[in-house]
Amino acid sequence: MTITVAPAIPSTAPQFVSDDAFTSAVLNSTNLFRTQHNATSVTYNETLAQYASDYLNTGDSDNDDDDACPPFEHSGGPYGENLALGCSDVQGCVDMWGNERSMYNFDDPQFGMDTGHFTQLVWKNTTDVGCGRKLCGGNRGWYLVCEYWPRGNVIGQFPEEVGRQVTGVQSAGHPTLAVGLTLQALLCLGVMLLLML
């Protein structure tokens, strides 16, 4: 068995280090996909951001390691939630979620494990987003958690809430590979899969 480890993610990525750049990147990349699917723009919500940040810091209570992060699993909270780990910047994470649309069946709209990030991202009824990020130790890279309100992925509401793409290009300006994922998103996905081993 061959295991390939992605290169270490730089801890100085501007979209992760600067609060203003982080918030702008979340809103710009999220609203780009929402516009492409005829959903209104979301606004940034500090309550949601604080919830995401608090969740990311739950890993700290078990030990004294400032780089400790919670397991790569959903918080189980009251909001819609998307997770990513190992992306080099915020846009790469959001692109990974948004590019799941290449696997979504718009002719039979429903929840799918392989498209749930995308459907939450463009859910028309969602009005607010807030995200937290943390640089995790052990070369795991940046852990991004985004919370959405009202939450999406409500069974029975997919036909009305997830619109077909009406504008834009599938890759949001990044080179796209055959399966509709950017190279950056594939690197991020590779890190996520390694963590599951």
C-alpha positions as CSV (number, residue, x, y, z in Angstrom):
1,M,0.0,0.0,0.0
2,T,1.3,3.4,-1.0
3,I,0.4,6.5,1.1
4,T,1.0,9.9,-0.3
5,V,1.2,12.8,2.1
6,A,0.3,16.3,0.8
7,P,2.9,18.9,1.4
8,A,2.6,20.9,4.7
9,I,0.1,23.8,4.3
10,P,1.8,27.2,5.0
11,S,0.6,28.7,8.2
12,T,0.8,32.2,6.8
13,A,-1.9,31.9,4.1
14,P,-3.4,35.4,4.1
15,Q,-7.0,34.3,3.8
16,F,-6.5,32.3,7.0
17,V,-4.3,34.7,9.0
18,S,-6.0,38.0,8.5
19,D,-9.5,38.4,10.0
20,D,-10.6,40.8,7.3
21,A,-9.2,38.7,4.5
22,F,-10.8,35.6,6.0
23,T,-14.3,37.2,6.3
24,S,-14.0,38.7,2.8
25,A,-12.9,35.4,1.3
26,V,-15.8,33.5,3.0
27,L,-18.3,36.0,1.7
28,N,-16.9,36.4,-1.8
29,S,-16.4,32.8,-2.6
30,T,-19.7,31.7,-1.0
31,N,-21.8,34.4,-2.7
32,L,-20.2,33.7,-6.0
33,F,-21.6,30.2,-5.9
34,R,-24.9,31.4,-4.6
35,T,-25.3,34.0,-7.4
36,Q,-24.5,31.3,-9.9
37,H,-27.4,29.3,-8.6
38,N,-29.9,32.2,-8.3
39,A,-29.7,32.4,-4.5
40,T,-29.4,35.7,-2.7
41,S,-26.1,36.7,-1.1
42,V,-25.6,35.7,2.6
43,T,-24.3,38.1,5.2
44,Y,-21.6,37.4,7.7
45,N,-22.9,36.5,11.2
46,E,-20.5,36.8,14.2
47,T,-22.7,34.5,16.4
48,L,-22.2,31.7,13.8
49,A,-18.5,32.5,13.5
50,Q,-18.1,32.3,17.3
51,Y,-20.0,28.9,17.4
52,A,-17.6,27.6,14.7
53,S,-14.5,28.9,16.5
54,D,-15.7,27.5,19.8
55,Y,-16.2,24.1,18.2
56,L,-12.6,24.2,16.8
57,N,-11.2,24.9,20.2
58,T,-12.9,21.9,21.9
59,G,-9.8,19.9,21.0
60,D,-7.8,22.1,23.4
61,S,-9.5,20.9,26.5
62,D,-8.0,17.4,26.3
63,N,-4.4,18.5,26.5
64,D,-2.1,21.5,26.6
65,D,-1.4,21.4,22.9
66,D,-2.5,24.7,21.3
67,D,-2.4,23.0,17.9
68,A,-5.0,20.3,19.0
69,C,-8.1,20.2,16.9
70,P,-11.4,18.3,17.3
71,P,-12.0,15.2,15.2
72,F,-13.0,15.8,11.6
73,E,-16.7,15.4,12.2
74,H,-19.7,17.6,12.5
75,S,-20.4,19.4,15.7
76,G,-24.0,18.3,15.9
77,G,-25.2,21.8,16.5
78,P,-28.3,23.7,15.5
79,Y,-26.9,25.1,12.3
80,G,-26.1,23.9,8.8
81,E,-22.4,23.1,8.7
82,N,-19.6,22.5,6.2
83,L,-16.1,21.3,7.2
84,A,-12.8,21.3,5.3
85,L,-9.3,20.4,6.4
86,G,-6.0,21.0,4.6
87,C,-7.0,23.6,2.0
88,S,-4.3,26.2,1.3
89,D,-6.9,29.0,1.4
90,V,-10.6,29.7,2.1
91,Q,-11.5,30.0,-1.6
92,G,-10.0,26.5,-2.2
93,C,-12.3,25.1,0.5
94,V,-15.4,26.8,-0.7
95,D,-14.6,25.8,-4.3
96,M,-14.3,22.2,-3.2
97,W,-17.8,22.4,-1.7
98,G,-19.3,24.3,-4.6
99,N,-17.8,22.0,-7.2
100,E,-19.7,19.1,-5.8
101,R,-22.5,20.5,-8.1
102,S,-20.9,18.4,-10.9
103,M,-22.3,15.3,-9.1
104,Y,-25.7,16.8,-8.1
105,N,-28.7,15.4,-10.0
106,F,-30.9,18.5,-10.6
107,D,-33.5,16.3,-12.3
108,D,-33.9,14.3,-9.1
109,P,-33.1,16.9,-6.4
110,Q,-32.5,15.4,-3.0
111,F,-29.8,15.0,-0.4
112,G,-26.7,13.1,-1.2
113,M,-23.6,12.5,0.9
114,D,-21.4,13.4,-2.0
115,T,-23.2,16.7,-2.7
116,G,-24.4,17.9,0.8
117,H,-21.7,20.6,1.1
118,F,-22.8,22.1,-2.3
119,T,-26.5,22.0,-1.5
120,Q,-26.0,23.8,1.9
121,L,-23.8,26.4,0.2
122,V,-26.4,27.4,-2.3
123,W,-29.6,26.7,-0.2
124,K,-31.9,29.6,-1.1
125,N,-33.5,30.1,2.4
126,T,-30.0,30.5,4.1
127,T,-29.3,34.1,4.9
128,D,-26.3,34.0,7.2
129,V,-22.9,32.4,7.3
130,G,-20.1,32.5,9.9
131,C,-16.9,30.5,9.9
132,G,-14.0,29.6,12.2
133,R,-10.6,28.4,11.3
134,K,-7.7,26.8,13.2
135,L,-4.2,25.6,12.2
136,C,-4.0,22.0,13.4
137,G,-0.7,20.3,14.4
138,G,0.7,17.2,12.9
139,N,0.8,18.7,9.3
140,R,-3.0,18.5,9.2
141,G,-3.2,22.1,8.0
142,W,-6.0,24.6,8.4
143,Y,-9.4,23.3,9.6
144,L,-12.3,25.4,8.4
145,V,-15.8,25.1,9.8
146,C,-18.7,27.2,8.4
147,E,-22.1,27.5,10.0
148,Y,-25.3,28.5,8.1
149,W,-28.6,29.9,9.2
150,P,-31.3,28.9,8.5
151,R,-29.8,25.5,8.0
152,G,-30.2,23.8,4.6
153,N,-30.5,20.2,3.4
154,V,-34.0,19.9,4.7
155,I,-35.6,16.8,3.3
156,G,-38.5,17.6,0.9
157,Q,-37.3,21.1,0.1
158,F,-34.5,20.4,-2.4
159,P,-36.5,21.2,-5.6
160,E,-37.3,24.8,-4.3
161,E,-34.1,25.4,-2.5
162,V,-31.3,24.2,-4.8
163,G,-31.4,26.0,-8.1
164,R,-29.7,25.0,-11.3
165,Q,-26.6,27.0,-12.3
166,V,-27.6,30.1,-14.2
167,T,-24.3,32.0,-14.6
168,G,-20.6,31.5,-14.2
169,V,-18.1,28.7,-14.9
170,Q,-18.1,25.5,-12.9
171,S,-14.5,26.0,-11.6
172,A,-15.0,29.6,-10.4
173,G,-11.9,30.5,-12.3
174,H,-9.5,27.7,-11.2
175,P,-8.3,25.0,-13.6
176,T,-10.8,22.1,-13.5
177,L,-9.9,18.5,-13.7
178,A,-12.1,15.9,-15.4
179,V,-14.3,15.3,-12.3
180,G,-15.0,19.0,-11.8
181,L,-12.7,19.5,-8.9
182,T,-9.9,22.1,-8.9
183,L,-6.3,20.8,-8.2
184,Q,-6.4,22.8,-5.0
185,A,-9.6,21.1,-3.9
186,L,-8.2,17.7,-4.8
187,L,-5.1,18.4,-2.5
188,C,-7.5,19.3,0.3
189,L,-9.6,16.2,-0.3
190,G,-6.4,14.1,-0.3
191,V,-5.6,15.4,3.2
192,M,-9.1,14.7,4.4
193,L,-8.9,11.1,3.1
194,L,-5.5,10.5,4.7
195,L,-7.0,11.6,8.0
196,M,-9.7,9.0,7.7
197,L,-7.1,6.1,7.4
